[in-house]
């Protein structure tokens, strides 16, 4: 094996390590948003809250995330990508401790919003940092690490909820040291939150940030470890794109006529459609969904864990193929698959007879078809819109506007997530599951035309050439 091959292998290994460390923020983001799944009903009981206050307890963290995402770009450009990760880690840790110790629903909401701000910061910093530190030929695969970390975080949260609830007997029962099981569900986030902060302190700063701050000798060291060989031409290229500009401002996102630049609108469109296809309804309310169709609580939790596992497998498929097939083909196939599977679910739930409680009861093969369609839907989302949107958001903006544009797109994504999560219970109550899935089917069909007409392929293009 030649020394060049050995060096390239060690460079690749190093890049995977630092990208993986940055993606830990994604793990916490998935964990933190899904951990509440097992605690929702116990929270409502413990604090005796109405359904809309319980809904707010679940979804207000998402608005905190929108705030965190919106300001993350400014924090990252002023203080660096690594310091922003440390801030996110501190917010996560405080939020996890506070949520588990909550005395009333209102201080619980406060701790959740604080954690939400941390999630928002991490959700912007990870894709930006990974895109800025990855060699072009690996960028798509490494960018998908963010989504892989998110889905692993969701899976681990659902698994730990399941383990704690079954060990204690139920989420309301006392668990270790006589403390209610649902409180422990939140405390399980403390070790990974602290670990994220410690790991962030060991990774190098982004070379593009270092050049922008005039710290070029440090940037040379980092790029040599990432790319190997002579990196001075690359430094010069970054200097040209970065120093041609001043500090990015949100006003940079406006066109001459005063509206947002078309590319920013496209980023917003991707973010909104990724949420409007209803993926988080499956993860926040899946146990409610399967119980409505007649499964027991334990079986519903088991199905949710299986769905989480399907999500991980399909994200791995995306990582394998994103740099081979490109971003656009995977998104188009995903849109077609989601439209068909959501349409099937909308049809089945819309035509199912209702039981005494007004829930659709799926007799015979209808229940099996719905279950298969739901998991196929997660499969189609998992290899396309889940990871690829994050990859595109990390790379589709030029250096001048990347941090600011990513902040806006990610903030809008959280607002869209908030809208979908908050509207699902009332849609379910007043219009039924069929209508809810009908709306998500329309969004999936829209996503197909959006990709066809507005998205350009970014595979293999240097960030400096975007």
GIHU-V936742 format. One record per backbone hydrogen bond with DSSP energy under -0.5 kcal/mol. NH is the residue of the N-H (numbers start at 1). CO is the residue of the C=O. If there is no record, write none. Layout:
# GIHU-V936742
nh:NH co:CO
nh:NH co:CO
This chain:
# GIHU-V936742
nh:6 co:2
nh:7 co:3
nh:8 co:4
nh:9 co:5
nh:10 co:6
nh:11 co:7
nh:12 co:8
nh:13 co:9
nh:14 co:10
nh:15 co:11
nh:16 co:12
nh:17 co:13
nh:18 co:14
nh:19 co:15
nh:20 co:16
nh:21 co:17
nh:22 co:18
nh:23 co:19
nh:24 co:20
nh:24 co:21
nh:25 co:22
nh:26 co:23
nh:27 co:23
nh:28 co:24
nh:29 co:25
nh:30 co:26
nh:31 co:27
nh:32 co:28
nh:33 co:29
nh:34 co:30
nh:35 co:31
nh:37 co:34
nh:38 co:35
nh:39 co:36
nh:40 co:36
nh:43 co:39
nh:44 co:40
nh:45 co:41
nh:46 co:42
nh:47 co:43
nh:48 co:44
nh:49 co:44
nh:54 co:50
nh:55 co:51
nh:56 co:52
nh:57 co:53
nh:58 co:54
nh:59 co:55
nh:60 co:56
nh:62 co:59
nh:63 co:59
nh:64 co:60
nh:65 co:61
nh:66 co:62
nh:67 co:63
nh:68 co:64
nh:69 co:65
nh:70 co:66
nh:71 co:67
nh:72 co:68
nh:73 co:69
nh:75 co:71
nh:76 co:72
nh:77 co:73
nh:78 co:74
nh:79 co:75
nh:80 co:75
nh:80 co:76
nh:84 co:80
nh:85 co:81
nh:86 co:82
nh:87 co:83
nh:88 co:84
nh:89 co:85
nh:90 co:86
nh:91 co:87
nh:92 co:88
nh:93 co:89
nh:94 co:90
nh:95 co:91
nh:96 co:92
nh:97 co:93
nh:98 co:94
nh:99 co:95
nh:100 co:96
nh:101 co:97
nh:102 co:98
nh:102 co:99
nh:108 co:104
nh:109 co:105
nh:110 co:106
nh:111 co:107
nh:112 co:108
nh:113 co:109
nh:114 co:110
nh:115 co:111
nh:116 co:112
nh:117 co:113
nh:118 co:114
nh:119 co:115
nh:120 co:116
nh:121 co:117
nh:122 co:118
nh:123 co:119
nh:124 co:120
nh:124 co:121
nh:125 co:121
nh:126 co:122
nh:128 co:124
nh:129 co:125
nh:130 co:126
nh:131 co:127
nh:132 co:128
nh:133 co:129
nh:134 co:130
nh:138 co:135
nh:139 co:135
nh:139 co:136
nh:142 co:138
nh:143 co:139
nh:144 co:140
nh:145 co:141
nh:145 co:142
nh:146 co:143
nh:147 co:143
nh:148 co:144
nh:149 co:145
nh:150 co:146
nh:151 co:147
nh:152 co:148
nh:153 co:149
nh:154 co:150
nh:155 co:151
nh:156 co:152
nh:157 co:153
nh:158 co:154
nh:159 co:155
nh:160 co:156
nh:161 co:157
nh:162 co:158
nh:163 co:159
nh:164 co:160
nh:165 co:161
nh:166 co:162
nh:167 co:163
nh:168 co:164
nh:169 co:165
nh:173 co:170
nh:175 co:179
nh:178 co:175
nh:179 co:176
nh:181 co:173
nh:182 co:171
nh:183 co:180
nh:184 co:180
nh:185 co:181
nh:186 co:182
nh:187 co:183
nh:188 co:184
nh:189 co:186
nh:190 co:187
nh:192 co:188
nh:193 co:189
nh:194 co:190
nh:195 co:191
nh:196 co:192
nh:197 co:193
nh:198 co:194
nh:199 co:195
nh:200 co:196
nh:201 co:197
nh:202 co:199
nh:203 co:199
nh:203 co:200
nh:210 co:206
nh:211 co:207
nh:212 co:208
nh:213 co:209
nh:214 co:211
nh:215 co:210
nh:216 co:214
nh:219 co:215
nh:220 co:216
nh:221 co:217
nh:222 co:218
nh:223 co:219
nh:224 co:220
nh:225 co:221
nh:226 co:222
nh:227 co:223
nh:228 co:223
nh:228 co:224
nh:231 co:229
nh:235 co:231
nh:236 co:232
nh:237 co:233
nh:238 co:234
nh:239 co:235
nh:240 co:236
nh:241 co:237
nh:242 co:238
nh:243 co:239
nh:244 co:240
nh:245 co:242
nh:252 co:249
nh:253 co:250
nh:254 co:251
nh:255 co:259
nh:258 co:255
nh:261 co:253
nh:264 co:261
nh:265 co:261
nh:266 co:262
nh:267 co:263
nh:268 co:264
nh:269 co:265
nh:270 co:266
nh:271 co:267
nh:272 co:268
nh:273 co:269
nh:274 co:270
nh:275 co:271
nh:275 co:272
nh:276 co:272
nh:277 co:273
nh:278 co:275
nh:281 co:278
nh:282 co:278
nh:282 co:279
nh:283 co:279
nh:284 co:280
nh:285 co:281
nh:286 co:282
nh:289 co:285
nh:290 co:286
nh:291 co:287
nh:292 co:288
nh:293 co:289
nh:294 co:291
nh:295 co:290
nh:300 co:296
nh:301 co:297
nh:302 co:298
nh:303 co:299
nh:304 co:300
nh:305 co:301
nh:306 co:302
nh:307 co:303
nh:308 co:304
nh:309 co:305
nh:310 co:306
nh:311 co:307
nh:312 co:308
nh:313 co:309
nh:314 co:310
nh:315 co:311
nh:316 co:312
nh:317 co:313
nh:318 co:314
nh:319 co:315
nh:320 co:316
nh:321 co:317
nh:322 co:318
nh:324 co:321
nh:325 co:321
nh:326 co:321
nh:326 co:322
nh:330 co:326
nh:331 co:327
nh:332 co:328
nh:333 co:329
nh:334 co:330
nh:335 co:331
nh:336 co:332
nh:337 co:333
nh:338 co:334
nh:339 co:335
nh:340 co:336
nh:341 co:337
nh:342 co:338
nh:343 co:339
nh:344 co:340
nh:345 co:341
nh:346 co:342
nh:347 co:343
nh:348 co:344
nh:349 co:345
nh:350 co:346
nh:351 co:347
nh:352 co:348
nh:355 co:359
nh:358 co:355
nh:361 co:353
nh:362 co:360
nh:363 co:361
nh:366 co:363
nh:367 co:364
nh:368 co:364
nh:369 co:365
nh:370 co:366
nh:371 co:367
nh:372 co:368
nh:373 co:369
nh:374 co:370
nh:375 co:371
nh:376 co:372
nh:377 co:373
nh:378 co:374
nh:379 co:375
nh:380 co:376
nh:381 co:377
nh:382 co:378
nh:383 co:379
nh:384 co:381
nh:386 co:381
nh:388 co:384
nh:389 co:385
nh:390 co:386
nh:391 co:387
nh:392 co:388
nh:393 co:389
nh:394 co:390
nh:395 co:391
nh:395 co:392
nh:396 co:392
nh:401 co:398
nh:402 co:398
nh:405 co:401
nh:406 co:402
nh:407 co:403
nh:408 co:404
nh:409 co:405
nh:410 co:406
nh:411 co:407
nh:412 co:408
nh:413 co:409
nh:414 co:410
nh:415 co:411
nh:416 co:412
nh:417 co:413
nh:418 co:414
nh:419 co:415
nh:420 co:416
nh:421 co:417
nh:422 co:418
nh:423 co:419
nh:424 co:420
nh:425 co:421
nh:426 co:422
nh:427 co:423
nh:428 co:424
nh:429 co:425
nh:430 co:426
nh:431 co:427
nh:432 co:427
nh:436 co:432
nh:437 co:433
nh:438 co:434
nh:439 co:435
nh:440 co:436
nh:441 co:437
nh:442 co:438
nh:443 co:439
nh:444 co:440
nh:445 co:441
nh:446 co:442
nh:447 co:443
nh:448 co:444
nh:449 co:445
nh:450 co:446
nh:451 co:447
nh:452 co:448
nh:453 co:449
nh:454 co:450
nh:455 co:451
nh:461 co:458
nh:465 co:462
nh:466 co:463
